[in-house]
Amino acid sequence: MEKKIKVLQIVGSMNNGGVESFVMSYYRELHEYCEFTFLCFDDSKIIPKEEIESLGGHVIIVPYLSHFKAFNSSLRKVLDENKYDIIHSHLNTLSVFPLRIAKKHKEPIRIAHSHSISNKKEWKRHIAKSILRLFSKTYSNVYFSCGEATGRYQFGNKAFNKGKVTIIKNAIKVDNFRFNENIRKEIRDEYNLSENDYLVGTIGRFVETKNQKFILELAKKNKELKYMIVGNGPLEKEYQDYIKENNIDNVIIVATNGDVKKYYSAFDTFILPSFYEGFPITSLEAQSNGLYIIYNTTVPKEGLVTGYGNFISIKDQELWIKELLNKHPRKTELIDVVKEKGYDIKDAAMDLYNKYQELLKEDAHK
């Protein structure tokens, strides 16, 4: 067998979010071919250290980026003491900071990976991202993106149109999200839901960008349907307080750091009212389960790979309610479409491995 490719995966804060799930999904498939070292910030709350090490990987904790000098010196020390074939940063526009150190250290392959776009409502962050993305190509020499929208956002239309941005799909283990009738009954029994209750659900961190407050507003206006929000995060108490203050009795908040995939089978429709997304993995998972999806119009349309869903502006709550009341049926055959489109992790992981090999060969011939 060929020598394993050593990759420093700069993942930042590991809190069970989409980027961390993305890197872990790929590592589970590639651990026989690659050795991943996860560079994590010290504010990480959920690092699957045991699993990473069982796959032959490593975890290194460094200070958060806001402690700029400490972060820089820690990363320099990591690079001095270890030899990596590839530096792969997942910090979106913030990748300029670690990749600047990597370039100074003369690391030959420096990947900037874009997983996100920007939201003008978060104006301070939007301005910072807009400035930083001007430097996105300064310290990296390889550009990755999870989709077209994120690629064009971070690296620009010119680079994307010239084919300089490689799309690495936000793939999943598709069969893990297959609809299961027994699990559906188990979850619905646990939360006292009858088969006649039509359950609208979402899964994601309880944070501003996911806009789950919008779901509470829908539930307040529309009592015919039940709603479930599954995840964890800083806004949980705010949501619980809003529910109490407004006497909303048709919303269930499930705060969990655990296995969330089982909840898809309990849902009847999936909704994603996020202010912005890069390429939402949850929408792939929901489609694999056969669910109809309603998105905010700010979510990139490329995420609806099966075509079974709709995009509605959050400015029109009445239209959202009307669409939800249509009660679209589950289509279990959608799982085959997700696979055919190349979003199964087994296929996508080999694409990434082949790209890594290609980059190493190109570097060897320089």
N, C-alpha and C positions, 0 to 999 in steps of 0.2 A: 504493500500500500504506500501511496505517496505521503511525504511528510505533511503533517497538518499545517494549514495556513493559520498563522497567529494574527488575530485581529483585536485591536483595542476598540471596544464598543463604548463610545462616550454617550451614556444614556441620561445623565443628570439625576434628577430626583425620581427615585423609584417608589411610586405610590399606587401601583396597580392600574396605571393609566394605559392609554392606547399604544404609546411608543414602546413602553416596557414590554407589553404583551406581544407586540410585533417582533422585537428582538428575541424574546424567549421562544416564541413559536418557531422562528427560523433556527434557533440554536438546537432545539429538540430534534430537528431534522438533520442538522449539519454537524453535530458534535463528533461524528466519526471522521469528518474531513477537515474540520476547523477547530481551533482552540480560541474561544472568546474570553476576553478579560473585560468585565463590566466596570467601567469607571463611573461611580455614583457620587452624588453630592451628599454631604453629611446631614441634610434634612430628610433623607429618604426614610420612609416608615415601613415599607413592605419590600424587602429585598429577599428573593427566593434563593438565599445563599446555599442552602443544602442541596437544592436541585441543581443549581449552576455547578457546584463542585462535583456532584455525582456524575455530571456530564463531561467532567474534565476541565471545566472552566474556572475562573477566578473572579473575585470581587475586590476592588480597591476603592476605599472611601477617601474623598478629597473635600476640602472646604467648598461651600457654595460660592458661586461666581461673584456674588456681591463682596465677598472677602477677596478682592482681586489679587493682591500681592500673595496672600497665602495660597490661593488657588494656583497661581502661576508657578510658584516655587514647588508646590506639591506635584504638579503635572511634569515639570522639568525633571524632578527626582524620579518619577515613574518611568519617564522616557530614558533617563540615564541608566537606570538599573535593569531595564528590560528591553528585549529586541522584538519589535512587532513588524510583521510584513505589511500590515495595512492599518491606518487610523481611520475609523469610521464614526463620524459625529452626527448625533441625532438631535442636536439642540436648535434646529431650525436656524433663524437668523443669528442666534447667540453662538452658533458654531464658529464664528469668526475668532472668538477668544481662544478656545483650545487649539484650533487649527493654526493660529498665528504662532503659538508656542511650537507646534509640530513642525511648521515650516522652518522656523529658526533652528530647530533641532535636526534639520535636513531629513525628515521622514519623507520617503519618496512618493507614497500613495496616501493622499489626504482627501477623504470623501466627506462632502457636506451633503446631508440628507434632509430634504424638506418634507415635513409631515403636516405642515399647517399653513394657513393663510392668515389674514388679519381682519380685525373688526373695528370699524371706524368709531363705534360707540365707546370702545375702550380707548379713548383718544390718546392718553399718555403712552400706553403700550403700542398703539398704532403708529405714533410718531417715532418712537424708539425703533420699532421694527422696520419702518420705512427708511430710516437712516442706516441701520445696520445692514439691510439687504443690499445697499450700494457696495458693500465690501464682501458680499457672499462669494464672489469669485476671486477675491484677492489672495486668500491663503489656502483655498482648496484647489485641487487640480482634477477632481472628479466630482460630477454633480449627479446626485440621485434624488428621486422624488417618488412619493406614493401615488401620484396621479398628475394629470395635465394641469389642473388649476394650481396646485401647490408648486409644480415645477416652473410654471410661467411667473407665479408670484415672486418666488425667491431668486430665480436666475435670469428672469427676463424673457420676453418673447423672442428676441433675436437668438439667444442661446438655445431655446427650446425648438424653434423652427429649423435651426441648423443641425438638430439631432444630437446636441451635446449633453442633453439631460436623459439619463436612463431611468425608466420607470420600474421600480421594484414594488410589485403589488402587495397591498395590505392583505395578504392571504391568510386563510384560517384552515383548521382541520375540519373540513366541511361536514363530515359524517357525525362529528360531535354535536352538531346543531340540528340533526334530523328530528322531526316532530315525534313525540312519544306520548301516547294516550295515557299510559299509566302515570307518568310524571305529571301530566296535566291535572289528572284527578287528585294526585297527592298534594300538589301545591294549592289547588283551588279549595280542597277540603281544609287545609291548614289555615287558610284565610277566610273561611266561611263563605265561599263563593259557590253559587249553584251553577249548573250547566246553562241556565237561562241568563245568567249575568254576562253581559258583553264587556270584556276586560280590555281596556286600552293601556298599553304599557310602554315604558322606556327604561333603558339601562345606561347609567353613566355617572360620573362623579358629580356630587352636589356642589357645583361651582357656577359662577355667573354665566360663563360662556355657553353652558348647556341649556340655559333659559328654562329650567324646570318650573319656575314660578308661573310661566305661561300655562302649564298643565293644571296647576291649582286654580287658575282663573277660569279655564275651560270647565273644570269640574264644578266650580261654584255656579256657573251659568247653566250647565247641562247635568241634570240629575238622573237622566235615563241610563247613563253608562257608568261603569266603574273604572277607576284609574289606579295604576300601580307604578311607583317610581322606585327603581332598584339601584343601589349604589352606596357610596359613602362620600364624606367630604364636609367642609366647613359650614355649609348652609343648611345642614339637617335641622338644627334647632329653629332656624328662621322659618323653614317650611312647616314644621310641627306647630309653631306658634301661629302662623297664618291660618292653618287648618282649624285650630281651636277658636281663634278670634272670629272666624267667618262661619263657624258651625258647618264645616264641610264634612259630610259623613260618607262620601263615595270615593275617597282617596286612601290608598294604602301606601305608606312609606316603608320600604324594606331596606334598612341600613345594614349592609353586609360587605365584608372584605373577602368573602368566600366565593364558592363556585356559583356564578350567576347564569350559566348557560341553560339551566333547567327552567328558568322563568319564561323563556320564549314560548315553550309549549303551553304555558298557562294563559298567555296573551291571545287576543283575537285580532288586534291591530297593533302595529308598532308606530310610535311617533318620535320625531326628532326635530324639536323646535329651536335647535341651537342657533345662536347668533352667527357662529361660523364653525366650520369643520374643515379638515384637510381632506381625508378620504375615510369616512366613518366605518370602522370595523364592525360596529354594532349593526349597521344596516345590512352588511353581508351576512352576519349571523342570523338576523331576522328573516332575510330572504331565503336562507338555507332551510329555515324552519317553515317556510311557506306563507309567511305573513305579508299582508298588504302594509305599505309604509306611507306615512304622510310626513313630508319634510318641510322645513322653512325654505323659502326660495333662496336663502343665502348658502345653503348646503350644495356643494358641487353635484351637478346632475350625473356625472360619471359613476357615482356610487350606486345608482339604481341599475344594477347590471342585468336584472331580469325584466325591467320595464313595468313591474307590478307595484305601482304606487303613484303618488302625486306630489307636486310641489305647490304650497300655498303660502302666501305672505302672512306673517304673524300679525300684520295690521288688520287682517280680516278674520276675527275670531268666529264670527257667524258662519263663514264658509268652512272653517275647520270643523265646527260642530255638525254642519250639514253633511260634510264628507264622512265624518265618523259615524253618523247615524245611518249611512248607507250599508254599514255592516258587511264589508267585503269578506268573502269566504277565504279560508286558508287553502293554498294550492301547494300540496306537498311535493308536486313534481318540479317545483322551482329549484330544488337542491341539485338536480341534474344540469340545469342551466348555469348555476354558479360554478359547477365543476368544468363545464364545457368552456366557460369564459376564462379559465386558467387561474381561478382563485383558490384552488386547493393547495395547501401548504407544501405537499410533497413535490409537486411540479414547480411551484414558485421558488422553493428553497434551492432546487438544483439550478435554476436560472441564476440565482444570486451567486452560488458557488462557481458556476461557469464564468460569471462576470469577474469574480475575484481572481480566478486563474488567468483570465484574459489580461487583467490589469498587471499581474505579476510578470506575465510574458512580455508585455509592452515595456515594462520597466527594465527587464533583463536585457532588452535589445537597445536600450538608450545609450 
